[in-house]
């Protein structure tokens, strides 16, 4: 005999030495979970492939067969979740761990692979917010004992938007009929929370939506939108922005204030492309208000006697006064006009600080507000007692030290906004 090299046959091919070389390739799973809205389900195709050439599918090993594949989730950013949120596949939660867990135990799902070595993961979703990883692993058994196939994909789950809620002061009417809520510059509370997807045409993220407690995002701008009066000026908010922090129910609580009169919607606008390159839409609250002036300021006031240095009783004399409705910072509240301006100006009178209030003997001043300012130039008069009480016949003593002051009544019940630096009470002696 003679020595002969070993010949091998691959399938029904010819005998050859080349067929005796076996090439092994690392195989694994390929799948892509697109970035998505928190809690929104999506189907994901998973393929059994050659790791370094994804076009080479593991057929026939994974053709038309059901295989057990283990799945688990990892929290990447943030890298933990104190609320136990879990990735779900077809409605069932799969084990989800912090990124540094060494040997995570997965949740086994039997997948039906088609003739192309592809299977579909139904309704993959994550109800919370964050950057997540979905991992897959298959361990062979029987004639595939020792086979280990793995795969993973990183994806972002983001809130559908924010729910911004004033804890008090909501007024659906959104007009001057709203009761007094706060003075301009006075603090009130806002709650802002990340809201998960519930429906594609969801008009109210504050109603029945799940929260996204793991949502965190810096530099969300705060503002307001004028509801009424219109025309009117927009307000400046006291707190211009905030950093949303991880919280139970995703609720971040803050105090806010406005520098204008009226009814407003509060707004929160996340930075563009700020959440893992995705943009979370701006949020708007229900109408909040009514906001009223912090107080009133007497800018000028003069009384001009009709006869040089005196006036006769019941004789008209000249009055000029300018009053501003102001916010806490001392600025004029320009929306204080028409139905939103209920303030009235009137004169008060005292003689020589004797404690007898004679204000009822003065004609009222006609008050008209424009952009937060009331300018009155006109006349009033101090009536004789006989005008008020016709049965009196005795003459009156002259009032030689009559002092006039200005009263501003805001027209609210109870009275809320007052004139600054009030220093006269005609009903008090001295």
Residue pairs with C-beta under 8 A, 6 or more apart in sequence:
5 17
6 17
6 20
7 15
7 16
7 17
7 19
7 20
8 15
8 16
8 17
8 19
8 20
9 15
9 16
9 19
10 19
13 19
25 50
25 51
25 52
25 56
26 50
26 51
26 52
27 48
27 49
27 50
27 51
27 58
27 147
27 149
28 48
28 49
28 51
28 149
28 150
28 151
29 46
29 47
29 48
29 49
29 69
29 136
29 138
29 149
29 150
29 151
30 46
30 47
30 49
30 54
30 151
31 44
31 45
31 46
31 47
31 121
31 134
31 136
31 151
31 153
32 44
32 153
33 42
33 44
33 124
33 134
33 153
33 155
34 42
34 155
35 155
35 156
35 157
35 158
35 276
35 278
36 42
36 125
36 126
36 155
36 156
36 157
36 158
37 157
37 158
37 159
37 160
37 196
37 197
38 126
38 127
38 128
38 129
38 157
38 158
38 159
38 160
38 194
38 196
38 197
38 210
38 212
38 215
39 125
39 126
39 127
39 196
39 197
39 198
39 210
40 125
40 160
40 197
41 88
41 122
41 123
41 124
41 125
42 123
42 124
42 125
43 120
43 121
43 122
43 123
43 124
44 120
44 121
44 124
45 118
45 119
45 120
45 121
46 69
46 111
46 118
46 119
46 120
46 121
46 136
46 151
47 54
47 57
47 116
47 117
47 118
48 57
48 58
48 61
48 62
48 113
48 117
48 118
48 149
49 55
49 56
49 57
49 58
49 117
50 56
50 57
50 58
57 116
57 117
57 118
58 117
58 149
59 115
59 116
59 117
61 117
61 144
62 113
62 117
63 113
63 114
63 115
63 116
63 117
64 113
64 114
64 115
65 112
65 113
66 110
66 111
66 112
66 113
67 110
67 111
67 113
67 138
68 108
68 109
68 110
68 111
68 138
69 108
69 109
69 110
69 111
69 136
69 137
69 138
70 105
70 106
70 107
70 108
70 109
70 136
70 137
70 138
70 139
71 87
71 89
71 94
71 106
71 107
71 108
71 109
71 121
71 134
71 135
71 136
72 94
72 95
72 96
72 97
72 104
72 105
72 106
72 107
72 134
72 135
73 86
73 87
73 94
73 95
73 96
73 97
73 126
73 132
73 133
73 134
73 135
74 96
74 97
74 98
74 99
74 101
74 104
74 132
74 133
74 135
75 81
75 96
75 97
75 98
75 99
75 130
75 132
75 214
76 99
76 130
76 131
76 132
76 133
76 154
77 130
77 131
77 276
78 130
78 214
78 216
78 246
79 98
79 99
79 100
80 98
81 96
81 98
81 128
81 130
81 214
82 213
82 246
83 128
83 213
83 214
83 248
85 96
85 126
85 127
85 128
85 213
85 214
86 93
86 94
86 95
86 96
86 126
87 93
87 94
87 96
87 124
87 125
87 126
87 132
87 134
88 94
88 123
88 124
88 125
88 126
88 127
89 107
89 109
89 121
89 122
89 123
89 124
90 109
90 121
90 122
90 123
91 123
92 107
93 107
94 106
94 107
94 109
95 104
95 105
95 106
95 107
96 132
97 104
99 133
104 135
106 135
106 136
106 137
109 121
111 119
111 121
112 119
113 119
124 134
125 157
126 132
126 157
127 196
127 210
127 212
128 157
128 196
128 212
128 213
128 214
128 215
129 157
129 158
129 159
129 194
129 196
129 212
129 214
129 215
129 275
130 156
130 157
130 214
130 215
131 154
131 155
131 156
131 276
132 154
132 155
132 156
132 157
133 152
133 153
133 154
133 155
134 152
134 153
134 155
135 150
135 151
135 152
136 149
136 150
136 151
136 152
137 148
137 149
137 150
138 147
138 148
138 149
138 150
139 147
139 148
140 146
140 147
140 148
140 149
156 275
156 276
156 278
158 215
158 275
158 276
158 278
158 280
159 194
159 195
159 196
159 212
159 215
159 250
159 280
160 195
160 196
160 197
160 198
160 202
160 205
160 209
161 195
161 205
161 280
161 281
161 283
162 192
162 193
162 194
162 195
162 205
162 220
162 268
162 270
162 280
162 283
163 192
163 193
163 194
163 195
163 205
163 206
163 209
163 283
164 190
164 191
164 192
164 206
164 266
164 267
164 268
164 283
164 284
164 285
165 190
165 191
165 192
165 193
165 206
165 285
166 188
166 189
166 190
166 191
166 266
166 285
166 286
166 288
167 188
167 189
167 190
167 191
168 181
168 188
168 189
169 181
169 182
169 188
169 288
169 289
170 285
170 286
170 287
170 288
171 178
171 179
171 181
171 263
171 287
171 288
171 289
171 290
172 286
172 287
173 287
174 227
174 228
174 263
174 287
174 289
175 227
175 228
175 263
175 339
176 228
176 229
176 290
176 338
176 339
176 340
178 263
178 287
178 289
178 290
179 290
180 290
180 292
180 412
180 416
181 188
181 288
181 289
181 290
181 291
182 188
182 257
182 258
182 291
182 292
183 291
183 292
183 293
183 294
183 295
183 328
183 416
183 417
184 257
184 258
184 259
184 260
184 261
184 291
184 292
184 293
184 294
184 327
184 328
184 333
185 238
185 257
185 258
185 259
185 294
185 327
185 328
185 329
186 257
186 294
186 328
187 238
187 255
187 256
187 257
188 255
188 256
188 257
188 288
189 253
189 254
189 255
189 256
190 253
190 254
190 255
190 256
190 266
190 285
191 251
191 252
191 253
192 220
192 242
192 244
192 251
192 252
192 254
192 268
192 283
193 211
193 212
193 249
193 250
193 251
193 252
194 211
194 212
194 213
194 215
194 244
194 250
195 205
195 206
195 209
195 210
195 211
195 212
195 250
196 209
196 210
196 211
196 212
197 209
198 205
198 208
198 209
198 210
202 209
205 283
211 249
211 250
211 251
212 250
213 246
213 247
213 248
213 249
213 250
214 246
215 244
215 246
215 250
216 243
216 244
216 245
216 246
217 243
217 244
217 270
217 271
217 274
217 275
217 280
218 243
218 244
218 271
218 274
219 241
219 243
219 271
219 274
220 241
220 242
220 243
220 244
220 268
220 269
220 270
220 271
221 240
221 241
221 267
221 268
221 269
221 270
221 271
222 237
222 239
222 240
222 241
222 242
222 256
222 266
222 267
222 268
222 269
223 237
223 240
223 266
223 267
223 268
223 269
224 234
224 235
224 237
224 258
224 264
224 265
224 266
224 267
225 234
225 264
225 265
225 267
225 284
226 232
226 233
226 234
226 235
226 260
226 262
226 263
226 264
226 335
227 262
227 263
227 264
227 265
227 287
227 289
228 262
228 263
228 340
229 262
229 335
229 337
229 338
229 339
229 340
232 260
232 262
232 334
232 335
233 260
233 334
233 335
234 260
235 258
235 259
235 260
235 262
235 264
235 291
236 258
236 259
236 260
237 256
237 257
237 258
237 259
237 266
238 255
238 256
238 257
238 258
238 259
239 254
239 255
239 256
239 257
242 252
242 254
244 250
244 252
245 252
256 266
257 328
258 264
258 291
259 327
259 328
259 329
259 331
259 333
260 291
260 327
260 333
260 334
260 335
261 290
261 291
261 292
261 293
261 325
261 333
261 334
261 335
261 336
261 340
261 372
262 289
262 290
262 291
262 335
262 340
263 287
263 288
263 289
263 290
263 291
264 287
264 288
264 289
264 291
265 284
265 285
265 286
265 287
265 288
266 284
266 285
266 288
267 282
267 283
267 284
267 285
268 282
268 283
269 282
269 283
270 279
270 280
270 281
270 282
272 279
273 279
274 280
290 340
292 410
292 412
292 416
292 417
293 325
293 326
293 327
293 333
293 336
293 343
293 372
293 410
293 417
294 326
294 327
294 328
294 333
294 417
295 326
295 417
295 418
295 419
295 420
296 323
296 324
296 325
296 326
296 343
296 408
296 410
296 417
296 418
296 419
296 420
297 323
297 324
297 326
297 330
297 419
297 420
298 321
298 322
298 323
298 406
298 408
298 419
298 420
298 421
299 322
299 323
299 324
300 320
300 321
300 322
301 319
301 320
301 321
301 322
301 406
302 318
302 319
302 320
302 321
303 317
303 318
303 319
303 404
304 317
304 318
304 319
304 320
305 311
305 317
306 312
306 315
306 316
306 317
306 318
307 315
311 317
311 381
311 382
313 382
313 383
313 384
313 396
314 381
314 382
314 383
314 384
314 387
315 381
316 379
316 380
316 381
317 379
317 380
317 381
317 382
318 378
318 379
319 347
319 365
319 376
319 377
319 378
319 379
319 380
320 376
320 377
321 345
321 365
321 374
321 375
321 376
321 406
322 373
322 374
322 375
322 376
323 343
323 345
323 373
323 374
323 406
323 408
323 419
324 332
324 372
324 373
325 332
325 333
325 336
325 341
325 343
325 369
325 372
325 373
325 374
325 417
326 332
326 333
326 372
326 420
327 333
332 371
332 372
332 373
333 372
334 371
334 372
335 372
336 343
336 369
336 371
336 372
337 369
337 370
337 371
337 372
338 369
341 369
341 372
342 410
342 411
342 412
343 367
343 369
343 374
343 408
343 409
343 410
343 411
343 417
344 364
344 365
344 367
344 408
344 409
344 411
345 365
345 367
345 374
345 376
345 406
345 407
345 408
346 359
346 362
346 364
346 365
346 406
346 407
346 409
347 359
347 362
347 365
347 380
347 404
347 405
347 406
347 407
348 357
348 359
348 362
348 404
348 405
348 406
348 407
348 424
348 426
349 357
349 358
349 359
349 361
349 362
349 382
349 402
349 403
349 404
349 405
349 426
350 356
350 357
350 358
350 402
350 403
350 405
350 424
350 426
351 358
351 399
351 400
351 401
351 402
351 403
352 400
352 401
352 403
353 403
353 429
353 430
354 429
355 427
355 428
355 429
355 430
356 426
356 427
357 426
357 427
358 382
358 399
358 402
358 426
359 407
359 426
360 388
361 382
361 383
361 385
361 388
362 380
362 381
362 382
362 383
362 404
363 379
363 380
363 381
363 383
364 380
365 376
365 378
365 380
366 376
366 378
367 374
367 376
368 374
368 375
368 376
382 399
382 402
384 396
385 392
385 396
386 392
386 393
386 396
403 424
405 424
405 426
406 419
407 419
408 418
408 419
409 415
410 416
410 417
410 418
